Amino acid sequence: MKITVRIWRQKNADSKGQMVTYGLEDVSEHMSFLEMLDVLNEQLTLEGEEPVAFDSDCREGICGTCGVVINGIPHGPEVTTTCQLHMRTFHDGDVIDIEPWRAGAFPVVKDLVVDRGSFDRIIQAGGYITAPTGSAPEANNLAVPKEDADHAFEAATCIGCGACVAACPNGSAMLFTAAKITHLGLLPQGQPERDSRVLGMVEQMDYEGFGGCTNIGECAAACPKGIPLDVISHLYRDMRNALTKA
């Protein structure tokens, strides 16, 4: 099929960007969205133009590296990662707008590449445990209620792609931060740092310049891993308990 893509091009963090239009022919419906961008870049290279910079790694929907706004929707019209979106979702003659994540805390590095180092710094502020675990323990040594285990696992599926931030009108990272706090806070190994974790990570989130959460829910709707909105309630409970003890 034949498609037209309008892509955000920006030379570097300090330069102004703009949408640039490109035409592509013979696009297979079996291509992934990133493979379509690969074909475009091959075309641009042959024409002596600068290829479009974009992030990708595993291309299996696991690592969270890829991520662009497609026609105004983070990761595109399907609830999946950009790398798992296929061109059969689109139609012959479609015009597709492709932009980077839009958030003050995710500055554009080049074209579709943004700096998501703010997520790493939030994790460094408390997203870990210090319990010496040694080798793999006996599975039944520490009893965990199944409801807690299921909810912790659900929160732990967050891949840190940033779609929640890109979807939020406020540019909030609350869903990401809450998922990381919840999946450790529900397990026995995460209890020693439970209070310092929520205080440190929320403080770092605010320091990075993310917006406040107003419970709109766009974050959960855009999340490719289906992180539920109630992890934010868990964060608030942990925050209240930590502040009560302080």
C-alpha positions as CSV (number, residue, x, y, z in Angstrom):
1,M,0.0,0.0,0.0
2,K,0.9,3.6,-0.4
3,I,1.1,5.9,2.6
4,T,2.3,9.4,3.5
5,V,4.1,10.0,6.8
6,R,4.5,13.4,8.5
7,I,7.4,13.1,10.9
8,W,8.8,15.5,13.5
9,R,12.4,16.3,12.5
10,Q,14.7,18.1,14.9
11,K,18.4,18.3,14.5
12,N,19.3,18.4,18.2
13,A,17.9,19.5,21.6
14,D,18.7,23.2,21.0
15,S,17.3,23.5,17.5
16,K,13.7,24.1,16.4
17,G,11.8,21.2,14.9
18,Q,9.2,20.8,12.3
19,M,6.9,18.2,10.6
20,V,8.4,16.9,7.4
21,T,6.3,14.9,4.8
22,Y,7.5,11.7,3.1
23,G,5.8,9.3,0.7
24,L,6.2,5.6,0.9
25,E,5.1,3.0,-1.7
26,D,4.8,-0.8,-1.6
27,V,4.4,-0.8,2.2
28,S,3.5,-4.4,3.2
29,E,0.7,-4.8,5.7
30,H,2.9,-7.4,7.4
31,M,5.5,-4.9,8.3
32,S,5.8,-3.7,11.8
33,F,5.6,0.1,12.3
34,L,9.3,0.2,13.0
35,E,10.1,-1.8,9.9
36,M,8.2,0.8,7.9
37,L,10.5,3.4,9.5
38,D,13.5,1.3,8.6
39,V,12.3,1.2,4.9
40,L,11.9,5.0,5.0
41,N,15.4,5.4,6.4
42,E,16.8,3.2,3.6
43,Q,15.0,5.4,1.1
44,L,16.3,8.6,2.7
45,T,19.9,7.3,2.8
46,L,19.8,6.4,-0.9
47,E,18.5,9.9,-1.6
48,G,21.4,11.4,0.4
49,E,19.2,12.7,3.2
50,E,19.6,12.3,7.0
51,P,17.7,9.2,8.3
52,V,15.0,9.7,10.9
53,A,16.4,9.0,14.4
54,F,14.2,6.8,16.6
55,D,14.6,4.5,19.6
56,S,14.3,0.7,19.4
57,D,15.9,-2.3,20.9
58,C,14.2,-5.7,21.4
59,R,11.3,-5.0,19.1
60,E,9.3,-7.6,21.0
61,G,7.3,-5.3,23.3
62,I,9.4,-6.1,26.3
63,C,12.2,-3.5,26.8
64,G,10.2,-0.2,26.6
65,T,12.8,1.5,24.4
66,C,10.5,2.3,21.5
67,G,7.7,4.8,21.6
68,V,6.3,7.5,19.5
69,V,3.1,9.4,19.2
70,I,1.2,8.1,16.2
71,N,-1.8,10.3,15.0
72,G,-1.9,11.9,18.4
73,I,-1.9,8.6,20.3
74,P,1.1,7.2,22.2
75,H,2.1,3.9,20.5
76,G,-0.7,4.3,18.0
77,P,-4.3,3.1,17.6
78,E,-3.7,-0.3,19.1
79,V,-3.0,-0.9,22.8
80,T,0.5,-2.2,22.3
81,T,4.0,-1.0,22.0
82,T,5.1,0.8,18.8
83,C,7.3,-2.1,17.8
84,Q,4.3,-4.5,18.0
85,L,2.1,-2.3,15.9
86,H,1.7,-3.5,12.4
87,M,0.9,-1.7,9.2
88,R,-2.2,-3.8,8.7
89,T,-3.7,-1.4,11.2
90,F,-3.6,1.3,8.5
91,H,-5.0,1.6,5.0
92,D,-3.9,2.5,1.6
93,G,-3.6,6.3,1.2
94,D,-3.4,7.0,4.9
95,V,-1.5,10.0,6.2
96,I,0.2,9.2,9.4
97,D,1.6,11.8,11.8
98,I,4.6,10.6,13.9
99,E,5.9,12.7,16.8
100,P,8.1,12.1,19.9
101,W,6.8,11.9,23.4
102,R,5.6,15.3,24.4
103,A,6.6,16.1,28.0
104,G,8.8,18.7,29.7
105,A,10.6,16.0,31.6
106,F,11.3,14.1,28.3
107,P,13.4,16.6,26.3
108,V,13.9,15.8,22.6
109,V,17.4,14.7,21.7
110,K,16.9,14.3,18.0
111,D,13.9,13.7,15.8
112,L,11.8,11.1,17.6
113,V,14.4,10.3,20.3
114,V,13.7,11.7,23.8
115,D,15.8,11.6,26.9
116,R,13.9,9.4,29.5
117,G,16.7,9.6,32.0
118,S,14.3,11.1,34.4
119,F,12.7,7.6,34.8
120,D,16.1,6.2,35.7
121,R,16.6,8.8,38.4
122,I,13.2,8.1,39.9
123,I,14.2,4.4,40.2
124,Q,17.5,5.3,41.7
125,A,15.6,7.3,44.4
126,G,14.1,4.1,45.8
127,G,13.0,1.5,43.2
128,Y,15.1,-1.3,44.7
129,I,15.4,-3.6,47.7
130,T,18.5,-4.1,49.9
131,A,17.5,-7.4,51.5
132,P,20.3,-9.9,50.9
133,T,18.6,-12.6,48.9
134,G,21.5,-14.9,48.2
135,S,20.6,-17.9,46.0
136,A,17.0,-18.6,44.9
137,P,15.1,-19.3,48.2
138,E,12.6,-22.1,48.7
139,A,9.3,-20.9,47.1
140,N,7.2,-21.4,50.2
141,N,9.6,-19.8,52.7
142,L,7.9,-16.5,52.5
143,A,4.1,-16.8,52.2
144,V,2.6,-14.0,50.1
145,P,-1.2,-13.8,49.8
146,K,-2.2,-14.6,46.2
147,E,-4.1,-11.4,45.7
148,D,-1.0,-9.4,46.7
149,A,1.3,-11.6,44.5
150,D,-1.0,-11.1,41.5
151,H,-1.2,-7.3,42.0
152,A,2.5,-7.1,42.5
153,F,3.1,-9.0,39.3
154,E,0.6,-6.8,37.5
155,A,2.5,-3.7,38.6
156,A,5.8,-5.2,37.8
157,T,4.9,-5.6,34.1
158,C,5.6,-1.9,33.6
159,I,8.4,-1.6,31.0
160,G,9.0,2.1,31.5
161,C,8.2,3.2,28.0
162,G,6.7,6.5,29.0
163,A,3.4,6.2,27.1
164,C,1.6,7.2,30.4
165,V,3.5,10.5,30.5
166,A,2.9,11.2,26.8
167,A,-0.8,10.5,27.2
168,C,-1.4,12.6,30.3
169,P,-2.6,16.1,29.7
170,N,-0.5,17.1,32.7
171,G,2.6,15.2,31.7
172,S,2.5,13.2,35.0
173,A,4.6,10.2,35.7
174,M,2.4,9.0,38.5
175,L,1.4,5.7,36.9
176,F,5.0,4.8,36.3
177,T,6.1,5.8,39.7
178,A,3.2,4.1,41.4
179,A,3.7,0.9,39.5
180,K,7.4,0.7,40.7
181,I,6.4,1.5,44.3
182,T,3.5,-1.0,44.3
183,H,5.2,-4.0,43.0
184,L,7.9,-3.8,45.7
185,G,5.6,-2.6,48.5
186,L,3.3,-5.6,48.2
187,L,6.1,-8.1,48.7
188,P,8.0,-9.0,52.0
189,Q,11.3,-8.2,50.5
190,G,10.2,-4.6,49.8
191,Q,9.2,-3.8,53.4
192,P,12.5,-2.4,54.9
193,E,12.5,0.6,52.5
194,R,8.8,0.9,52.0
195,D,8.5,4.4,53.6
196,S,11.7,5.8,52.3
197,R,10.9,4.4,48.9
198,V,7.7,6.3,48.4
199,L,9.0,9.5,49.8
200,G,12.2,9.4,47.8
201,M,10.6,8.4,44.5
202,V,7.8,10.9,44.6
203,E,10.2,13.7,45.6
204,Q,12.4,12.8,42.6
205,M,9.4,12.7,40.3
206,D,8.4,16.2,41.3
207,Y,12.0,17.4,41.0
208,E,12.2,16.1,37.4
209,G,9.4,18.4,36.4
210,F,6.6,16.0,35.8
211,G,3.1,17.3,36.2
212,G,0.6,16.5,38.9
213,C,-1.9,13.7,38.7
214,T,-5.6,14.7,38.5
215,N,-7.0,11.2,38.0
216,I,-7.9,11.7,34.3
217,G,-7.0,8.1,33.5
218,E,-5.4,8.6,30.1
219,C,-2.2,7.0,31.4
220,A,-3.9,3.7,32.1
221,A,-5.7,3.8,28.8
222,A,-2.5,4.2,26.9
223,C,-0.4,1.7,28.9
224,P,0.6,-1.1,26.6
225,K,0.9,-3.5,29.6
226,G,-2.4,-2.6,31.1
227,I,-1.1,-1.2,34.4
228,P,-4.3,-0.4,36.4
229,L,-5.1,3.0,37.7
230,D,-5.4,1.7,41.3
231,V,-1.6,1.5,41.7
232,I,-1.8,5.2,42.2
233,S,-4.2,4.6,45.2
234,H,-1.5,2.3,46.6
235,L,1.1,5.0,46.2
236,Y,-1.1,7.5,48.1
237,R,-1.7,5.0,50.9
238,D,2.0,4.4,51.3
239,M,2.7,8.1,51.2
240,R,0.1,8.8,53.9
241,N,1.5,6.1,56.1
242,A,5.1,7.3,55.6
243,L,4.2,10.9,56.4
244,T,2.3,9.8,59.5
245,K,5.4,8.1,60.8
246,A,7.8,10.9,59.9
